[in-house]
Amino acid sequence: MLVRATFANLYSFDAPQTISCVAGKSRNLSKHMLKSGNRHKPSLLKSAIVYGANASGKSNLAKCFDFAIGMIVNGFRIDEPIKRTPFRLRPSALREPSFFEFEIDIDKTLYAYRLAFDDHVILEESLTRILPTSERTLFSRTWTGTDSKFDLPEHFNNREEQQRFQFIAKSTRPNQPFLTETVESNSDRYRSIYDWFRYGVEVIYPEAIYTRLDLAATPGKKIAHVYEEFFKNLGLGIAGIRETQLDPENSVKDIPADLLLDLKNKLKNGSQMMLAGPYKSRYHLAKNQNGELKLYKITISHEIAETHEQIPFELKDESDGTLRLIDLIPALADMCEHEKLYVIDELDRSMHAQLTRAFLEYFFSCSTSRSQILATTHELDLLDLDLLRKDEIWFVEKDRASASHLYSLEEFKPRYDKDIRKGYLQGRFGGIPIICNAQTGMWGK
């Protein structure tokens, strides 16, 4: 689980900014937090919902997560630049390091992982185990100006293992995270931390097509069940998601024949992929272990009320809001079964307020105790203390230098009977646009 994430000199974040899932003093909606049962360990929240004006930095928060995941999971080739985006509105920031730090809870053990870097080398890297009353550094590195100096204070099982890690350290390129290098060198010592970034976090952007959509059309799968239950409760007249099998050897109107042949050659046996076509169409390609290609078109089934007969509709016949919901529901199903953090940019994109609220309500009612959601939104209907705790509501706002700042509603003292939406619109918590009055020429919130 995510405890805290801090970013500095990345995108619109200049000074270090922290988003935290540590529970505050609020006592309402206790099911929204996982109690640690240990006074030395924090209780963690299941959500962080971030508000802010357009261009305030909400989307940049998702980009920071995405950048960190890519850097750790993929690493860098020899002499490949670190393609960071430092804060561009302070000239000296281009020459200063960027950094991120994640505090995470893995199997009830707390870790802090930190990376500081410029355009070419990693300047600092450390992994620390956070104990009840102290901290223990597992490894650290610093850039001397010519090479990386490593400190490996962790106890090793034997001298051979220690020498192996010393060799891995010496082999780590200046632009490569040591954490990544240990996994690529077939060591499992820090794999759980690496796996959290690789498998435990997923970022979904507003225009992204969620690649697990194909599983929604597989009868008996959890995703298919969640789709059908969700649509039924919302009364959208949608019975579920279905796949219509096509012949990949014949011409498919939306997919050029040469593209289909190229994908067939590139797709490995036993693997699958989603393909977006024109007019909102989506296809599922699957190649079995024998190399046989299967092609399916994704459709939505609507039910005739009188006969309960299901009629397939193509995705081009559906609204943008319905398609956004279709892309997000697999994440719900995933969080109902697995411990995972989803970072969703513009959760409410193209969706009605009630759909967005229903999405969160379903998450809180059905997700596992250790799954989390971090989402950006404009939807005022979610500013409700019957839906979210104060410490789950966050704001992002730019200062006079156009640098983004993060802060929580927990820092304010609204009463529980206070209309949070009204207070937000009145500018009590910041995070709203500053608009010029055309008649008076005055600027205000």
Residue, then its C-alpha position, 0 to 999 in steps of 0.5 A: m500500500l502507498v503510505r506517502a509519495t513525494f516529488a520535487n522539480l518534476y513537471s509543475f512541482d518545484a519544491p517537494q510536494t507530498i500526497s499522503c495516505v496516512a489517516g488523520k484524526s477523523r473518526n467517520l467512515s472508518k471502513h475507508m482506512l486500514k488500521s495498523g493495530n500498532r501505535h508505531k505504524p500509521s493507519l492507511l487510507k484507501s483513497a486520495i481524491v485530488y481537486g484543483a483548477n485547470a492547469s493547476g497540476k492535477s494531471n502532473l501528479a499522475k505523470c509523476f507516478d507514471f514517470a517514477i514507475g517507468m524509471i524503476v521498471n524499465g531502467f535505461r540503456i547505456d548512455e541513454p538520457i534520463k528524460r525528466t521534465p524539471f520545473r521549467l519556470r525557474p531557470s536554475a531548476l533545469r540545472e538542479p536535481s529532480f527527486f521522488e520518494f515513495e513510502i510503501d507498506i509491503d506485507k506489513t513492512l514499511y519501506a522508503y525508496r528515494l531517487a535523485f537524478d539529473d538529465h544524465v545520472i542518478l545522484e542519490e538512491s536509497l532503500t530504507r526499512i522503517l522499523p517501529t522506533s528506528e530506520r535501517t538503510l538497506f542500500s544507498r548510493t551517491w554520485t561522486g562526480t565520476d562514479s557511484k559510491f555504494d554503501l551496502p550495510e545490510h546483513f548478507n547470508n554469506r560472503e559469496e552473496q555480499q561479493r555478488f551484490q558488490f559486483i552488481a553495484k560496480s556493474t550498475r550504470p550511472n543512469q540505472p537504478f540499483l533496485t532495477e539492476t538487482v532484479e535484472s541480475n536475477s536477485d530476489r532480495y529487493r524484488s518485492i519493492y520492484d514488483w510493487f512498482r511493476y505490478g502494484v501501481e497502474v496509471i490510467y489517463p483520460e484517453a487511455i483504453y484499459t488493456r484488460l477490457d477483453l477479460a470483461a467479455t469472458p464468462g465467469k471472470k470477476i470483471a464480467h461479473v462486476y460489469e453486469e452487476f454495476f450496469k444493472n444497479l445503475g439502470l443503464g439498460i446495459a446487460g454486459i460486454r461481449e466479444t464477437q469472433l471474427d475471421p482474421e484471415n478475411s478482410v476486417k473493415d477497421i483493420p488494414a490487412d497488412l497491420l493484422l499480418d504484422l501483429k500476427n507475426k509480432l504477437k507471441n504464442g500465448s499472449q494477447m492485446m487490445l487494438a483500438g480502431p476507428y469510430k471507437s471500435r476495439y478489438h481483442l487479438a489472442k494467439n494460442q500456444n499453437g500460434e493460431l490467431k483469434l480475433y474478436k470485436i468488443t460489443i455492448s449488449h442491451e436488453i429488451a425489457e419485455t423479452h430480456e433478449q440481448i441485442p449487441f451494439e457497437l461501441k460507436d453507438e455508445s456515449d463517451g461517458t459509457l465508454r469511459l465507464i467501460d474502461l474504468i470498471p476493469a480497475l474496479a474488478d481488479m481492486c476487488e480481488h488484488e492489492k493494488l493502487y490505481v492512479i486515475d487522472e480525471l476520474d469524472r471525464s465524460m461521466h455523469a456525477q452520479l456515475t462517478r459517485a457510484f464508481l467510488e461507492y462500489f470501490f469502497s464497498c467491494s475492494t480488498s482492504r489493501s487496495q487504493i485509489l488516487a484520482t483527480t477530479h472536478e466533480l463537486d458531487l464528491l465533496d461530501l463527508d458522507l462519501l469521503r473523509k476529510d483526510e481523503i480530500w486533497f487540493v492542488e493549487k499553483d502559487r505566484a511562480s506557477a509551482s503546484h502545491l498539494y494540501s489536504l482538507e484535513e489541514f482545515k477545520p470545517r464542521y461535519d455539517k459544513d457544506i464542503r462544496k459551497g466552501y470550495l466554490q467560495g475559495r475557502f480551501g483554494g484550488i479553484p480558478i482565478i477568473c477576471n470580471a470583464q466589467t470591473g477588470m478585477w480578478g478573484k476566485 
